[in-house]
Amino acid sequence: MSDEENKMPLFQHLEELRSRLLICGLAIGVGFVLSYCFKDRVFDIFILPWVHALPKGQSVKLIYTVPYEAFLAEMEVSFIMGIILASPVILWQIWKFVAPGLYQNERRYILPVIFCSCLFFVGGVLFGYFVVVPVAFKFFATPSSPYITPMMSIDKYLSFAEKMLLCFGLVFELPVFAFFLAKLGVISSDFLRRKRKWAIVLIFVLAAVLTPSPDIVSQILMALPLLVLYEVSVWVVYFFGGGKPAEVSEAGE
């Protein structure tokens, strides 16, 4: 077999990846355009956690210090909303890219996994929006001195809120990811139980890395849901994951 024939599968794989990325980019572009058409409403929804966090009578206006910052903020919010709207297409493309490497009996789980992935991603974003971000802002927007007034810039607000929402959307995929690995025979519920102590340490390290600010409050708000999701993953693998793989069992003992 010639070198060109040996390289063809790799080139085909790269071409497949390119086409999947192109579709994801187009989906995000469509979501961005739709979001930008309603940018005022989208922006109002995006800043509601900050509005509700401030004490009554406090000005809720965000400030900007350079002429173009407000325009860029609208573009940024529309882009993030475009990613959220395009998330079903993105997840579908990811799983379709992985599918050729699976056995026939494993491919039947793709549609349920995609559906659950979309559900958990949106659920994570909503959890971050309605629970975590308001709690964090409520904590930070309550100064201990009457001489301190919270004045949030658009750039700082978006940097914090966007990262929190996207991070929670991603970490909520943990049960789906665990289910997929269990179906591939990589992990089992017994393996996850035995590694719980290490998982707790890793979760707090991951929370410290993922949170957009170095404060302990944000890290705890990220770590607690991750701990719950880990336990959910244990039970998901227990009920739906099948038998315990021998290789993983021996490696964990």
C-alpha positions as CSV (number, residue, x, y, z in Angstrom):
1,M,0.0,0.0,0.0
2,S,1.4,3.4,-1.0
3,D,2.0,6.3,1.4
4,E,-0.9,8.2,-0.3
5,E,-3.3,5.4,0.5
6,N,-2.0,5.2,4.1
7,K,-2.6,8.9,4.5
8,M,-6.1,9.0,2.9
9,P,-8.0,7.9,6.1
10,L,-6.3,10.8,8.0
11,F,-7.1,13.3,5.3
12,Q,-10.7,12.0,5.2
13,H,-10.9,12.4,9.0
14,L,-9.6,15.9,8.9
15,E,-12.1,16.7,6.1
16,E,-14.9,15.4,8.2
17,L,-13.7,17.5,11.1
18,R,-13.6,20.6,8.9
19,S,-17.1,20.1,7.7
20,R,-18.4,19.5,11.2
21,L,-16.7,22.7,12.4
22,L,-18.1,24.6,9.5
23,I,-21.6,23.5,10.3
24,C,-21.1,24.5,13.9
25,G,-19.8,27.9,12.9
26,L,-22.8,28.4,10.6
27,A,-25.2,27.5,13.4
28,I,-23.5,29.9,15.8
29,G,-23.7,32.6,13.1
30,V,-27.4,32.1,12.6
31,G,-28.0,32.1,16.4
32,F,-25.9,35.3,16.6
33,V,-28.0,37.1,13.9
34,L,-31.3,36.1,15.5
35,S,-30.0,37.2,18.9
36,Y,-28.7,40.5,17.6
37,C,-32.1,41.3,16.0
38,F,-33.5,41.3,19.6
39,K,-30.3,42.6,21.2
40,D,-32.1,45.0,23.5
41,R,-34.4,42.4,25.0
42,V,-31.6,39.8,25.2
43,F,-29.3,42.3,27.0
44,D,-32.1,43.2,29.4
45,I,-32.5,39.5,30.3
46,F,-28.8,39.1,30.7
47,I,-28.4,41.8,33.3
48,L,-31.4,40.8,35.4
49,P,-29.3,38.9,38.0
50,W,-27.4,42.2,38.7
51,V,-30.6,44.2,38.9
52,H,-32.1,41.8,41.5
53,A,-28.9,41.6,43.4
54,L,-28.6,45.3,44.2
55,P,-30.3,46.9,47.2
56,K,-33.5,48.8,46.7
57,G,-32.9,52.4,45.6
58,Q,-29.4,51.6,44.2
59,S,-28.8,52.5,40.6
60,V,-28.8,49.4,38.4
61,K,-27.1,51.0,35.4
62,L,-23.9,49.4,34.1
63,I,-21.1,51.8,33.1
64,Y,-18.6,51.9,30.3
65,T,-15.4,53.9,29.9
66,V,-14.7,53.7,26.2
67,P,-17.0,54.8,23.4
68,Y,-17.2,51.4,21.7
69,E,-17.6,49.3,24.8
70,A,-21.4,49.3,24.8
71,F,-21.5,48.2,21.2
72,L,-19.1,45.4,21.8
73,A,-21.1,44.3,24.8
74,E,-24.2,43.9,22.7
75,M,-22.2,41.9,20.1
76,E,-20.7,39.8,22.9
77,V,-24.1,39.0,24.5
78,S,-25.6,38.2,21.1
79,F,-22.7,35.8,20.4
80,I,-23.1,34.0,23.7
81,M,-26.8,33.7,23.1
82,G,-26.0,32.4,19.6
83,I,-23.9,29.6,21.1
84,I,-26.7,28.7,23.5
85,L,-29.2,28.6,20.6
86,A,-26.8,26.6,18.4
87,S,-25.9,24.1,21.2
88,P,-28.2,21.3,19.9
89,V,-26.5,21.6,16.4
90,I,-23.0,21.7,18.0
91,L,-23.7,18.7,20.2
92,W,-25.2,16.8,17.3
93,Q,-22.1,17.5,15.2
94,I,-19.8,16.3,18.0
95,W,-21.6,13.0,18.4
96,K,-21.8,12.5,14.7
97,F,-18.0,13.0,14.4
98,V,-17.5,10.4,17.2
99,A,-20.0,7.9,15.8
100,P,-17.8,6.3,13.1
101,G,-15.5,5.1,15.8
102,L,-18.3,3.3,17.6
103,Y,-19.6,-0.2,17.2
104,Q,-23.1,-0.7,15.8
105,N,-24.7,-1.5,19.1
106,E,-23.1,1.6,20.6
107,R,-24.4,3.9,17.9
108,R,-28.0,3.4,19.0
109,Y,-27.3,5.5,22.1
110,I,-26.3,8.6,20.0
111,L,-29.8,10.1,19.7
112,P,-30.7,9.7,23.5
113,V,-27.2,11.0,24.4
114,I,-27.6,14.1,22.1
115,F,-31.1,14.8,23.6
116,C,-29.8,14.5,27.1
117,S,-26.7,16.5,26.3
118,C,-28.9,19.4,25.0
119,L,-31.2,19.1,28.0
120,F,-28.3,19.1,30.5
121,F,-26.5,21.9,28.8
122,V,-29.5,24.2,28.8
123,G,-30.3,23.1,32.4
124,G,-26.8,24.0,33.5
125,V,-27.1,27.5,31.9
126,L,-30.5,28.1,33.5
127,F,-29.2,26.8,36.9
128,G,-26.3,29.3,36.6
129,Y,-28.6,32.1,35.5
130,F,-31.4,31.6,38.1
131,V,-29.4,30.3,41.1
132,V,-25.6,30.7,41.0
133,V,-25.1,34.1,39.4
134,P,-27.8,35.9,41.5
135,V,-26.4,34.4,44.7
136,A,-22.9,35.5,43.7
137,F,-23.9,39.0,42.8
138,K,-26.1,39.3,45.9
139,F,-23.0,38.5,48.0
140,F,-20.7,40.8,46.2
141,A,-23.1,43.7,45.8
142,T,-23.8,44.1,49.5
143,P,-21.0,46.3,50.8
144,S,-20.1,46.3,54.5
145,S,-19.8,50.1,54.6
146,P,-22.3,52.8,53.6
147,Y,-19.4,54.7,51.9
148,I,-19.0,51.9,49.3
149,T,-21.2,51.9,46.3
150,P,-21.2,49.1,43.7
151,M,-20.7,50.4,40.2
152,M,-20.3,47.5,37.7
153,S,-18.8,48.0,34.3
154,I,-20.3,46.3,31.3
155,D,-17.0,44.5,30.5
156,K,-16.5,43.1,34.0
157,Y,-20.2,42.0,34.3
158,L,-20.2,40.2,31.0
159,S,-16.8,38.6,31.7
160,F,-18.1,37.1,35.0
161,A,-21.6,36.2,33.9
162,E,-20.8,34.6,30.6
163,K,-18.0,32.4,32.0
164,M,-20.2,31.2,34.8
165,L,-23.2,30.4,32.5
166,L,-21.0,28.5,29.9
167,C,-19.1,26.7,32.6
168,F,-22.3,25.5,34.3
169,G,-23.7,24.4,30.9
170,L,-20.5,22.3,30.3
171,V,-20.2,20.8,33.8
172,F,-23.9,19.7,33.7
173,E,-22.8,17.3,30.9
174,L,-21.0,15.2,33.5
175,P,-23.8,12.5,33.9
176,V,-24.2,12.2,30.1
177,F,-20.4,11.9,29.7
178,A,-20.3,9.3,32.5
179,F,-23.2,7.3,30.8
180,F,-21.3,7.4,27.5
181,L,-18.1,6.1,29.1
182,A,-19.9,3.4,30.9
183,K,-21.5,2.2,27.7
184,L,-18.1,2.0,26.2
185,G,-16.9,-0.1,29.2
186,V,-14.4,2.5,30.4
187,I,-15.9,3.1,33.8
188,S,-18.4,1.5,36.2
189,S,-20.4,2.6,39.2
190,D,-18.0,0.7,41.5
191,F,-15.1,2.4,40.0
192,L,-16.7,5.9,40.6
193,R,-17.5,5.0,44.2
194,R,-13.9,3.9,44.9
195,K,-12.5,7.1,43.4
196,R,-14.9,9.4,45.2
197,K,-12.3,10.9,47.5
198,W,-10.0,11.7,44.5
199,A,-13.0,13.1,42.6
200,I,-13.8,15.5,45.5
201,V,-10.3,16.9,45.4
202,L,-10.4,17.1,41.6
203,I,-13.8,18.9,41.7
204,F,-12.5,21.6,44.0
205,V,-9.4,22.1,41.8
206,L,-11.6,22.2,38.7
207,A,-13.9,24.7,40.3
208,A,-10.9,26.9,41.1
209,V,-9.8,26.8,37.5
210,L,-13.2,27.3,35.9
211,T,-14.6,30.1,38.0
212,P,-13.8,33.6,36.5
213,S,-12.8,35.1,39.8
214,P,-10.4,33.9,42.5
215,D,-12.9,34.3,45.4
216,I,-13.9,31.3,47.5
217,V,-17.6,32.0,47.2
218,S,-17.6,31.5,43.4
219,Q,-15.5,28.4,43.7
220,I,-17.9,26.9,46.3
221,L,-20.9,27.8,44.1
222,M,-19.2,25.9,41.3
223,A,-18.0,22.9,43.4
224,L,-21.3,22.1,45.2
225,P,-23.3,21.4,42.0
226,L,-20.3,19.4,40.6
227,L,-20.3,17.2,43.8
228,V,-24.1,16.6,43.3
229,L,-23.6,15.8,39.6
230,Y,-20.8,13.3,40.4
231,E,-23.2,11.4,42.7
232,V,-25.9,11.6,40.0
233,S,-23.3,10.2,37.6
234,V,-22.7,7.3,39.9
235,W,-26.4,6.3,39.9
236,V,-26.8,6.9,36.2
237,V,-23.9,4.5,35.5
238,Y,-25.3,2.1,38.1
239,F,-28.7,1.9,36.4
240,F,-27.8,2.3,32.8
241,G,-24.1,1.6,32.5
242,G,-24.0,-2.2,32.4
243,G,-21.4,-4.4,34.0
244,K,-18.1,-3.5,35.6
245,P,-15.1,-3.6,33.2
246,A,-12.4,-5.9,34.4
247,E,-9.5,-3.6,33.3
248,V,-10.8,-0.6,35.2
249,S,-11.6,-2.7,38.2
250,E,-8.1,-4.1,38.4
251,A,-6.6,-0.7,37.9
252,G,-8.6,0.9,40.7
253,E,-7.7,-1.9,43.3
